[in-house]
């Protein structure tokens, strides 16, 4: 299985980069993991809704261009969105296992920028997934997602960790 996390912006904080590297290393025994980033847009203070929508559109176009390059036969796209379906850790593990059993060899997770994702980008997803009704920094979501993917594989293999 190949897992790609396609996201907006670069991680500046060392502690986030260290956590991401740690989970990518742990996941190495279960799957191939890659993190692809597109440039984010600067949001002016007091931006109007129209300006925010333009920013989502520009970031979304960058993500769509990269998604077209990495999406192929046997891939499944999952967008992280606050209004998506909520799964617990065991359900996410079961979902990944079912996808694998059904011939999916590449799961692509999409993480938008600080303003979220464009509607056009969300429409390309096979699944919209919410980790919570709460809002998290999009940099932190990369760590949370990687940890949950790692937890999913541990659950699948009946290995200790997930309790």
N, C-alpha and C positions, 0 to 999 in steps of 0.2 A: 504494500500500500504506500502511496505517496500522499503526503499532506502538504498543501500549500496554503499559507496565510498571506492574503493580498490585502494590504492596508495603506492608509493615507498617512504620510509624514514619517519622519525619522525619529528614532528614539535618541534623546539627548542625555537622559539621566543614566549614569553608569549602573546604578542598582537595578534598573529595569533591564538593561542589556545583559547584565550578569545573570539575572533570573531567566531571561529568555534563553541564553546560552546553556544554562544548566538543564532546563527542560528539553531543549533540542538534543542535548547529549544523552539524557535519559531515554528519550524516544528513539534514539538510534538503534536500539535492539529490537524495536517493533516495526518501525516504518522509516521511510525517508521523509525528512521534513525540510521545507524551505520557507523563508520569509521574504516576500517581495513588497517593495515600498514604492509608492508614487509620491510626487511632490504635493505638499499641502498648499492651500491658498491662505494668504493673510486675511484675517477678518478684521475690518476696521471697527473701532469702538463705536457703539451705537448704530451698527449696521441695520438697515431696513430689512424687512422680510424678503423683498425683491433682491437685495444684494446677497443675502444669505442663500437664496435659491440659486443665484448665479454661481456662487462658490461651490455649492453642492453639485451643480451641473458640470463645472470645470473639473472638479476632483473626480466625479463620476465618469466623465469621458476618458480621463487618464486610466482609471481602473478598468473600464471596459476594453480599452485598447490592449492592456496587459492581459486581461482575462481571455480575450480572443486568441492571444498567442499561446497561452498555457492550457486552455480548455480543449480537450479532445475526446475521442471515443472512450467510453468507460469512465467519464468524470462526473462528479456531482458537486453542485455549487450550493453553499450554505451561507446566507447573509446574516450577520449578527445585527439584529434590530430590536429596539425596545418593545415593539408591539408584536414580535414574533411568538412562536410557540415556546413554551417553557418545558424543559425536560429535566429530570433529576439526573444524577451521575450514572446510575444504572441504566436508565432509559437512553442516555446518550451513548453509552457503551454498546447497548443492544442495537441501536441505530447504526453505528459504525460497523458492527459485526454483520448485520443484515445487508448493508450496502456491499460489503466485501463478498458475502455469499452470493449476492445477485450480480456479481461481475464488475462492480465498480472498483477501479484500481487507483483512482485519484480523487481525493476530496479537496475542494478549494473553499476555504473560509474567507469571507469578505468582512473587513472591519473598516467602516467609514471614518471620516474625519470628525472633528469636534462638533460639527453641525449635522452630522448624520450622513445618510446616503441619498443620492438622487433616486427618484421614482423609477427612472429608466434602469438604473443599476439593480435596484431591488427586484424588478420584474424578471431579470435574468436568472434569479436564484431558483433552485429546486426546492429549497426550504429556507424559511425565515425563522431564526432562532433567537430567543431572548434569554439572557442569563439572569435578568431581574427587571423589575419595574424601576429600580433605582438607576441613576446615571453614574457611569464610571468613566474616568479618563481613558481615552482611546488607547493611550500607551499601556496602561495597566491591563486593558482587556486582552492584549496580546499574551501577557503572562498568565492571566486567568484562563484563557482559552487553551494555551499549551498545557497548563496543569491539568485541565479537565480531559484533554486528549490523552495525556499520560495516565491519568486515573482510569480512563476508559479501557486502555490496553491492560492495565493491571487487573481490572475487574474481569475482562475477557479471559485472561490467563489464570484466573483464580489465584493470583499472587497477593500477598498481604500489602496493604497500603491504604485502601479506600475507606476504612472505618474510622 
